[in-house]
Amino acid sequence: MSNYRPLSLLNNDYKVFAKILAFRLEEVIPSLVNLDQLDTKYIYVCHAELNAIMNKNSADLKGCSIYVTLFPCNECAKLIIQAGMKEVVYLCDKYHGSLETQAAKRMFKQAKIPFREFPPKETEVVLKLKSV
């Protein structure tokens, strides 16, 4: 295959691209963002869905299900659809009334990607670090 590139090389390409993009945006960020927001995490971090898609352990995600804590926002929904995932399973729809969540649900419906709430059997996880 002439287009074959190992996944580790692709991940390195993404990391290099992210560093270049961050460097170039360094001077522009203050003019794009309210200065009050510069001291919050929200403009610097990516959502778990993006992180999972970018750092996957397989060649592609077509036909995979994604399990998330919160229902995906509209931006993450775009990524999930483009990745070819077949199902979204979420624990909590905390922001169900927000425009972002409503848009995400609309996109999933149009893309015929089912989403469902995960009903946990237990309400807590206990991790024993030391046995007696």
Salt bridges, closest charged atoms under 4 A:
ASP13 OD2 - ARG5 NH2 2.54
GLU75 OE2 - LYS78 NZ 3.00
GLU87 OE2 - ARG116 NE 2.74
ASP93 OD2 - LYS105 NZ 2.56
